[in-house]
Amino acid sequence: MDVHMDEEERLTGNRRNGYNSKQVQTSLGEVTVHTPRDRNSWFEPEFIKKRERILAEGVADRIISLYALGNSTREISDWMEENLGNRVSADTISAITDRVLPELQSWRTRPLDSVYPIVWMDAIHYKVMDDKNRPVTRAIYNVLGVDRNGHKDLLGMYISRSEGANFWLSVLTDLQTRGVRDILIASVDNLSGFSDAINSVFPETVVQSCIVHQIRNSLKYVASKYQKAFMKDLKPVYQAVSKEQAENELDNLELNWGEQYPLVIKSWRNNWHELSAYFQYTDAIRRLIYTTNTVEG
């Protein structure tokens, strides 16, 4: 009725006109339904139609679940007509899906713990439809943490047009506003300026750059016929038992490949401080923090 009785409808002189009551059979038994009326009798109920006495189970919940899976309002309406024999307008579907917005807002602003031993931060890019129904790319900034009891918790998800250190700074500030006072170890991708953004908000945090991201970026510059041999020499670097051994292996890598791929070696040298942070921890912790693939998973 809220959708039906819009401004245009009211200008015709139509008004609400109380309710009709009827008994409807549901999965929980018989219930009394009060259907709103309008003076002109133009209003057509969509979920429980006029003279309908059997209610489809969990219609609103099904609409919300279909929407959460990425279906458009039109696709949901098509599904409703095909499976329930009842086509629901896009406005009504939007009114139902909007019910979750207060819950989303409450989740986004909920208080967080004061300390997180490990936090993974990475952006994942998705193709989505914009307001004009055009495909565009959006970055979803994901913050996944481990609390002091060892449980994972999704601390937040933030949407932006692209990934950048400045936006990450706003994300970190939001975490601080919601109660986070310290992050012991931050596992992040190799975005330029990321570690500076983290340390400006949490100055004591140890930043570990993702080894997997670094390897992927390196292989982009290595000819496919040399990649197998290059990886054979690179593995001893990031699989070393200590930072000293890793640095020796990095020297060997430069001797073998530095002349052929100077940019790759330079990248490892320039980012070595963040790439090698995990060597100061035990094997169990190293396996947790050397990559941000946990976020993708």
C-alpha positions in Angstrom: 0.0 0.0 0.0 2.9 2.4 0.7 4.1 1.8 -2.9 0.6 2.1 -4.4 -0.4 5.2 -2.5 2.3 7.5 -4.0 1.9 11.2 -4.6 0.5 10.7 -8.1 -2.2 8.3 -6.7 -3.2 10.7 -4.0 -3.6 13.6 -6.5 -6.4 11.5 -8.1 -8.3 11.8 -4.8 -7.7 8.2 -3.8 -7.1 7.6 0.0 -6.6 4.7 2.4 -9.8 3.1 3.5 -9.1 0.8 6.4 -8.6 -3.0 6.2 -10.3 -6.2 5.2 -9.7 -9.3 7.4 -9.4 -12.9 6.2 -8.0 -16.2 7.4 -4.9 -17.5 5.6 -3.2 -20.9 5.8 0.5 -20.7 6.4 3.2 -23.2 7.4 2.7 -22.2 11.0 -1.1 -22.7 10.9 -4.0 -20.4 10.2 -3.5 -16.7 10.7 -5.7 -13.6 10.4 -4.5 -11.1 7.8 -5.6 -7.5 7.7 -5.3 -6.3 4.1 -5.3 -2.5 3.5 -7.9 -1.0 1.2 -8.2 2.2 -0.8 -11.4 4.1 -1.6 -11.3 3.3 -5.3 -10.5 -0.4 -4.7 -7.6 -0.1 -7.1 -5.0 -1.5 -4.7 -4.0 -5.1 -5.6 -2.1 -7.0 -2.8 0.9 -8.7 -4.2 1.9 -11.4 -1.7 -1.5 -12.4 -0.6 -3.8 -11.6 -3.4 -7.5 -10.9 -3.2 -9.4 -14.2 -2.5 -6.1 -16.0 -1.9 -6.2 -18.2 1.2 -2.7 -20.0 1.1 0.5 -18.1 1.8 3.8 -19.0 0.1 6.4 -19.8 2.7 9.1 -17.2 3.6 8.5 -15.0 0.6 10.2 -11.9 2.2 13.2 -14.0 3.4 13.5 -15.6 0.0 13.5 -12.2 -1.7 16.3 -10.9 0.6 18.4 -14.1 0.0 18.0 -13.8 -3.8 19.0 -10.1 -3.6 22.0 -11.0 -1.4 23.2 -13.4 -4.1 23.3 -10.5 -6.6 20.0 -10.9 -8.4 18.4 -7.7 -9.7 14.9 -6.7 -8.7 13.7 -7.8 -12.2 15.4 -11.2 -11.9 13.8 -11.7 -8.5 10.4 -10.7 -9.9 10.9 -13.3 -12.7 11.8 -15.9 -10.2 8.7 -15.2 -8.1 6.5 -15.5 -11.1 8.1 -18.7 -12.3 8.2 -20.5 -9.0 5.3 -19.0 -7.0 3.0 -17.9 -9.9 3.1 -14.4 -8.4 4.9 -11.4 -10.0 6.0 -8.8 -7.5 6.8 -5.2 -8.5 10.4 -3.9 -8.4 9.2 -1.2 -5.9 7.9 -3.8 -3.5 11.0 -5.9 -3.8 13.1 -2.8 -3.0 11.0 -2.0 0.0 11.6 -5.5 1.3 15.4 -5.5 0.7 15.7 -2.1 2.3 14.6 -3.7 5.6 18.2 -5.0 6.0 19.8 -1.6 5.7 19.4 -0.7 9.4 21.0 -4.0 10.3 23.9 -3.4 7.9 24.5 0.1 9.3 24.5 -1.4 12.8 27.0 -4.0 11.8 29.2 -1.4 10.1 29.4 0.8 13.1 29.5 -1.9 15.8 32.2 -1.5 18.5 35.4 -3.6 18.1 38.0 -5.1 20.4 40.8 -2.9 21.6 43.6 -5.2 20.4 43.8 -7.6 17.5 46.9 -9.9 17.2 46.7 -10.3 13.4 44.7 -8.3 10.8 44.6 -9.0 7.1 43.8 -6.1 4.8 43.2 -6.5 1.1 41.0 -5.1 -1.6 39.1 -7.3 -4.1 37.8 -5.8 -7.3 34.3 -6.7 -8.7 32.3 -5.8 -11.8 29.0 -4.3 -10.7 26.2 -2.3 -12.4 26.0 1.4 -11.6 23.0 3.7 -11.4 22.7 3.8 -15.2 22.9 0.0 -15.5 26.5 0.1 -16.9 29.2 -2.4 -15.8 31.9 -0.7 -13.7 34.7 -1.9 -11.4 34.5 -1.3 -7.7 37.0 -2.1 -5.0 35.8 -3.8 -1.8 38.2 -3.1 1.0 38.2 -6.1 3.4 39.5 -6.1 7.0 39.7 -9.5 8.6 41.1 -9.9 12.1 41.9 -12.6 14.6 40.9 -11.7 18.2 42.7 -12.5 21.4 40.8 -15.8 21.6 42.0 -16.9 18.2 38.6 -16.4 16.4 38.4 -14.7 13.0 36.1 -11.8 12.7 35.3 -9.6 9.6 35.9 -6.2 11.0 34.6 -4.2 8.1 34.0 -4.0 4.3 34.3 -0.7 2.5 33.5 0.3 -1.1 35.5 2.6 -3.3 36.0 3.2 -7.0 39.6 2.0 -6.8 42.3 0.9 -4.4 44.6 3.5 -2.8 46.6 4.2 0.3 44.5 7.3 1.1 41.3 5.4 1.2 43.0 2.7 3.4 43.9 5.6 5.8 40.2 6.4 6.2 39.4 2.7 6.8 42.1 2.5 9.5 40.7 5.7 11.1 37.3 4.1 11.2 38.7 1.0 13.0 40.3 3.3 15.5 37.0 5.3 16.0 35.2 2.0 16.7 37.6 1.1 19.5 40.7 -0.5 18.0 43.7 0.7 19.9 46.4 -1.6 18.6 47.1 -4.2 15.8 50.1 -6.4 16.5 50.7 -7.7 13.0 49.1 -6.4 9.8 49.3 -8.6 6.7 48.7 -6.4 3.6 49.1 -6.3 -0.1 52.0 -4.5 -1.7 50.2 -1.2 -2.3 52.5 1.8 -2.3 52.1 3.9 0.8 50.1 1.2 2.6 52.6 0.7 5.5 52.9 4.4 6.1 49.1 4.7 6.3 49.0 1.9 8.9 51.8 3.3 11.0 50.3 6.7 11.0 47.3 5.3 12.8 48.8 2.4 14.6 52.5 3.3 15.0 53.6 0.0 16.8 52.1 -2.3 14.2 54.4 -4.7 12.4 53.6 -4.7 8.7 54.0 -7.8 6.6 53.6 -7.4 2.8 52.1 -10.3 1.0 54.8 -12.7 -0.4 52.3 -14.1 -2.9 51.5 -10.7 -4.4 55.2 -10.0 -4.7 55.8 -13.2 -6.5 53.0 -12.6 -8.9 54.2 -9.1 -9.6 57.8 -10.4 -10.2 56.7 -13.1 -12.7 54.9 -10.5 -14.8 58.4 -9.3 -15.9 60.0 -12.7 -16.3 59.7 -14.4 -19.7 57.6 -17.6 -19.5 60.5 -19.8 -20.7 62.6 -18.6 -17.7 59.9 -18.6 -15.0 60.5 -22.1 -13.8 64.2 -21.5 -13.4 63.6 -18.1 -11.8 61.2 -19.6 -9.2 63.7 -22.3 -8.4 66.2 -19.6 -7.3 63.5 -17.4 -5.7 62.0 -20.1 -3.4 65.1 -20.3 -1.1 64.6 -16.5 -0.4 61.1 -16.6 1.0 61.4 -20.2 2.4 64.6 -19.5 4.3 64.7 -20.4 8.0 66.0 -17.0 9.0 66.2 -13.4 7.7 70.0 -13.7 7.4 69.8 -16.8 5.2 67.0 -15.1 3.2 69.2 -12.1 2.5 72.1 -14.4 1.4 69.7 -16.2 -1.0 68.5 -12.8 -2.3 72.1 -11.9 -3.1 72.4 -15.2 -5.0 69.2 -14.4 -6.9 70.6 -11.0 -7.9 73.9 -12.7 -9.1 71.9 -15.1 -11.3 69.1 -12.7 -12.6 70.0 -9.2 -11.7 71.5 -8.3 -15.1 68.5 -9.8 -16.9 65.7 -8.6 -14.7 67.0 -5.6 -12.7 63.5 -4.2 -12.0 62.4 -7.4 -10.3 65.4 -7.5 -8.0 65.0 -3.8 -7.2 61.4 -4.4 -6.2 62.5 -7.1 -3.7 65.2 -4.8 -2.4 63.0 -1.8 -2.0 60.2 -3.7 -0.3 62.5 -6.1 1.7 61.7 -4.5 5.1 58.0 -5.3 4.9 58.5 -8.6 2.9 60.9 -10.0 5.6 58.9 -9.0 8.7 57.6 -12.6 9.2 61.1 -14.1 9.8 61.0 -12.8 13.4 58.1 -15.2 14.2 57.7 -18.9 14.6 56.7 -21.1 11.7 53.0 -21.3 12.8 52.7 -17.5 12.8 54.7 -17.2 9.5 52.1 -19.4 7.8 49.3 -17.1 9.0 50.8 -13.7 7.9 53.0 -14.3 4.8 50.0 -13.8 2.5 46.6 -12.0 2.3 45.0 -14.9 0.5 42.9 -15.5 3.6 40.9 -12.5 2.5 40.3 -13.9 -1.0 39.4 -17.2 0.6 
